[in-house]
């Protein structure tokens, strides 16, 4: 639907007022108006049904394994329903008048789904009422979210996705190269890449493959758009962006024989070369890949995300998994108790033991990380030995701009485009996209 320009500029304040028009009916609001203190779920004996959705790709099984089963055990008198996108598309929830109590998504998906659709609800007062402190998270995440949320609290982070260094020990052993240390630098990783990129007995190996998330989770906490200047960050932070693109696209392919591998594949080597075909010695990728792919027969281990000399001891940013209450929910107190539990020490320890990076990190949780997984004996605690980079400031434009910032990485890597040309094209396309969005 085409929107007026003014509607976009006032998006976050309009959302707070409830774009869907269903924000009345909360038990907490009606009880307060009657002059009686609102009952928390612990005080209520009646059953509660809560429907949870995401615009991410989680299946029913994935939701139950990570979240649903824990919630049903903790709240036996609640009926926890999850609607996967395979049943109804997120964009169709409002059109079909589907009741939703809780919505969750990570990073730009939260902006692109719950926020843009107007399903969000400012949870500031509910958090105070239920004794939830958003500052328990060991990073200033609200500073990054504030520009896009207009200072409101539309969600609470309950999990983290970030990046780490995975390596195939068999390939390192085969070529007599020492394993990465717990906290490698990028220079050390490039040196290993040079030594491990080679052809042996008819198999072409590369030392390093990179996940595409390095743009969005960059170590230097660079945003895509500078709201104060109205310019693309690739121009306002030109030198820093050049450092990131050199890191992720230029230097890996400088190893002798790497471009020949690309020519054979007719594509850049990627994640599958590490866990499936097993002709990549290292992958700097998402922490959760051992949970996503079959790596049980792969002789792998793990180290922290490599650090740049410009930011020693600093890893990638956190992609935060946000849970928020919708403005249509008639059970906001019950929904807040559910989110409060996901944020609690009890659940944070459970999810850490299952191999998910917890949003609230302490020494005990680091020790318990991944202890319920098949890879508990690997060097899993190393991922916590670098600090997470600060969360970059977010904007309403980010979901549309991310693809532009990634668009020419392969051309740069293969030498089909020089750095200055690429950055100029990114800037031009960012400005065009922002102007287009503002005109809707």
N, C-alpha and C positions, 0 to 999 in steps of 0.2 A: 504494500500500500504506500502510495506517495504521501509524504508528510510535508507540512509547511516548514520553512526554514526556522521560524520561531520555535516550533515544537522541538526541533533538535537541540537548539541552544538552551531550552528550559527542561531538557529531558530528565535530569536527575531530580530536580525539584518536583516535577510533575509525577514522577514515579512514587515519590514519598507520599503524595496525596492519594495514590492508588489509581493508576490508569484503568485498571479493569473495572473498578467501581464496585468491588466485592469486599472491601476491607472491613465492613461492619460485621458484627456477629461473633467477634472474639469473646470468649468467656471472660477474659481478663478485663475487657473494656466494659461489658455489661455489668459485671459484679461491682466494678469500681463506681459506676454511675449510680447503682442502687445504694451505695453507702456502706456496703459490706466488703470486707477484704476478700480479694480473689483467692480461690482455692488452687493450690498447686496440685498436680496429678497425684502426689503422694497422699494428699488429703481427700482425694476423690475416690469413691468406691465404684463408680460406674465405668463400664468399658469404653474405650476410645479407639476410633479407627483413623489411622493416618496414612495418607497416600504420598508417596515419594517418587519424584521423577528426575531425570537428568537429560540434557541435550547431548551428553556424551554417548559413547557406544557400548555402555555396560549392559551385559546380558543379565537375566534373572539370576543365573548361577553365580556370576561375578559379584553381583550386588549382595546376594545371600552370604557368600563366602567371606567377603570383606566387612560387610556392615549388617545386613539383615538378620543373620543368625544371632549375632551379639545383642541386637536390639530386642529381638523376641524373647531371648533368655532374660534380659534385664527387666523388660516390661511385659510380663505374661498376660496382663489384662488389656494390652494394646493389640489391635490388629494392624500389623505393618504390611502395607501393600506397596509394591513397586511396579511401575508401568515402564517397561523397556521401550525404546524407540521402535523395535520391531512390531510392537502392538499398535502404537499410535505415535505419529511424528510429533515432536515437540511443538512445532509451529501450529499443529492442529488442536492442541489442548484447549485453547481459549475458544476457538471456533465451535468445538464440540461441547463447550461448557463443562469440561471435565474438572471435577474438584481435585485440587492439589494442595497439600499442606506444607510440604517441604520440597525444595528444589536444590540440586547440587550440581556443581561443575567446577572445573579448574580454570583459572586464569582467564584467557580471552573467551573461552566457551561460556563462562558465566556472564561476561559482558554481552556476548553475541546472542545468548539465549534469554535467561531470566531477566536481565536488565533491560535489554531492548524491547522485550515483549511486555514489560510493565508488570511482571508478576511479583516483584520484590516488595519487601516491607521493612521499614526501619526498626531494627531490633534493639535499639539503644535502651529504651525503658524496660523492655522485657529482660534484657541482660542484667540490668540493675536489680530488678525484682527477684530474679532467680539466682542472684549472687554469682554471675559469670563475669570474670575479669578478662577482657580481650587482650590485656597486656601480658598475660602469662606466656605468650609465644615469645621465644627468644630472638625476635627480630622485630624491627619497626615496620610491620606489614601494613599498618593503617596509613602510614605516610605515602606508601606507593598506591594504595587503593583510593585515597581521599579525592584525587582529582576527578576520577570517573564516578565515584559514589557521592560526590557533593558533600562530603563530610558525614554522611549517614553510615550506619552499620547494616548493610543489607545481607551480610553473611558472616560466618565465623569459620576460620580455617581449622580443619580437623586432620589434615594430612599434607604431605609434601611430596612432590616429585622433583628430583634434581639429577645431576649427572655424575658419573664416576668412570673410572678406568678399568675395563675388563681385559684380561689377557689369557691367551692360550699357552699354557706352560709347555705343551709338547713342541710347539713351533720354536719357542725360545730355547728349549733344550736341544732341539735338532740342529740349530745353528749356533749354539754355544753363546747365547746372549743372556746377560744377567736380567732377572726379572725387575720390573719397576719397583722402586721403594714405595713405602706407604704414602708419601706425599711427593709425587714427582712434579717436576717443572715441565713446561712445554718444550723447552730446549732439550731436556733429557728424552722426552717422548719422541721428538723429531729425530734425535740421534739413533734411537732404537728403530724407528721407522726406516731410516737409511740402511741399517744393518740387516733388517729382516725383509726388505723388499727385494726379491730375487727369484730366479727360476731354478728349481731343483727337481731332477728326474721327471721332467715334463710338466711339473706343476708350477704355476706362476703364483707366488705369494706377495701380498702387500703387508707392510708392517702395521698400518693404521687405517681404520675407517672411522668416519665421524657421523654422529646422528645430526639431523637437521635442526634440532632444538637449540644448537649453540647460538643462534641469532636471538631467540626469545629469552634465553637464560644466560645471556652473556655476562662474563665476570665483571665487566666495567659498569654494569647497571645502566646501560644506555636505553632511553626510551625510543619510541619511533617518531614521536611528534612533540615539539616544544610548544605548549599551550601559551606560554608567556610571549614568545616571539612570533608565533604563528608560522614557524618554519619546521622543516623536517630535521630530525636529529642528525641525520647523515651529513647535514651541512653545519649545524651548530656544534657538533662534536666530531668533526671530520677526522681528526687525527686518531681519536679513539676508535672510531668505526674501522679505519684502515687497519688498526692493530687487530681487531676481531676478525676481519675478512682475511688478513694474512694468516692468522692462526688457523682458521677453519678451512680455507679454500686454497691458499697458495702454497704454504710450506709443506703440507702433507704430500703434494704431488711433485715436490722437488727431488724426491728420492729417485735414483736411477732405476728405470724399469717400471715406474708406477704408471706413466702415461701409456706405456705399451699394454699394460693390464687393462686400462680403461678402453683402449682401442679394441682389444679382444672382446670385452664385455659389451661394448657400445654403450657404456654407462659408467658412472662412478661406482666403485665398490661400496657396499653398504652393510647394513646389519646382518643380512643373510650370509654374507661372506664370513662373518665371524661365527655365528651359531649353527649354520646349516652346511654350507660347503666347506667351511673351516680352512679357508686359505687366506684369512686375515689374522695376523698375530694379536692385534689389539683393537678394541672398540672403545671409544670414549662416547658413552651413551647413557640412557636412562637407567637409574638405579633398579627399576623393577623388571628389567629384561629377563632375569632368571625365573620370574614368576609368569612371564608372558610366553616364553619359548622353551622348547625341550632342550635343555642343556645338561641333562643328568649324566650323559656319557661323554661330555666334553671336559677335558682336564683343564679347567679354568680357575682363575683366582681374580682378586679385585684389589684396587688401590683407590686412593682419593682422586678427585678431579684435578688435573694438572693446573698449576698456578702460573700466572704471567709475572714477569719481572716488574711490570707496572703495578701489580697487586699481589705481593708475596703473601702466601698463606691463605689466600682467598679462593674459594671454589666458584661454582656456578650459582646463579640465583635459585630460589625456590619457586616452583610452580605450585601455588597453593590450591588445595581442594576445599572449596567453600560450600558450606551448608547454610541455607537461608530459609526463613519462613515466608510463605506467600501472603499477599494481602487478601486473598480469598479464603484463607483457612478460618474455620470456625472453632478450631482447637489450638489456638496459638500457645497457650500455656503448656499443653501436652507436647506440642512440637518443640517448644523451647527446652523442655526437660530432656527430650531425645537428643537434641543438639548439644545440650550441656553434658550429657553422658558421653557422647562421641569426643568431647573436648576434655573429659575427665582423665585423671591419672590412671584409673582402672582400664578404660578402653585404650588409651594411648600406649599402655604397656602391652595389651593384647595385640594391637595392630603392629607394634614394633616387633613382637615375637614372630608374627606372621610374615615379616620381611618388608613391611611398609615403613618408609621413613616417617617418624612421628613429628608432629608439629611442635610438640613440647619435649625438648631433649634434656635428659639428665644422665648422670653417670650410670645409674642402674639400667635405664632404658637402652643405653649404648651397649652395655654388657649383654642384655637380653635380645638385642636386635637379631632377627632371623633365626632364633633358636628353635622355632617350630618348623623350619624348612629343611629340605634335603641338603642344603649347602651351609648349614650352621658351622661346620668345621673350617670353612674358608676364612679369609682375612676380612670379614665383613665389617668389623669395627673401624677399619681404616677410613671408610667414607666420611666419618665424623671428625677426622683430624685436620680438615681445613674448615674455615668459617664460610657459611653461606654468604654470598654477595648480597648487598642490600637490594630490596625489591625496587625495580625501576618504576617511576611514575607512570600510571596507566591513563589512557584516554578512551573515550567512546569510539574513536576511530581505529583502535588497535586491531580488531579482528580483520579489518579490510587492509590494513597496512602491512601486517606480518608477511603475507604472501609476496608483497613487493620487495621487502627486504631480503627475502630468500630467493627471489626470482632468477637472479643472474649469477648465483654462486658457482654453478657448474661452468658457465661460460668463462668466469674469471679463473677458475681452477685449471681449465684446459687451455688457457691462453687465447681464447676467442674474443676476449674483451679485456681492456686494461682497466686498472683500478679507477682512474679518474673518470673514464667514460661510464663505467658502471655506476659510480656514485652520483654522477650527474643525471643519469637515467632514473635512478631510484628517487632522487629529489623531484624531478619533473613529474613522475608518476604519483608520488605522495601528494604533491600539491594538487594535481588533477583529481585524485580520489577524494581528498578532503573537501575540495570545492563541490564535487558531485554530491557528497553526503550532506553538506550544508544546504544545498539547493533543493533537497527532497521535501 
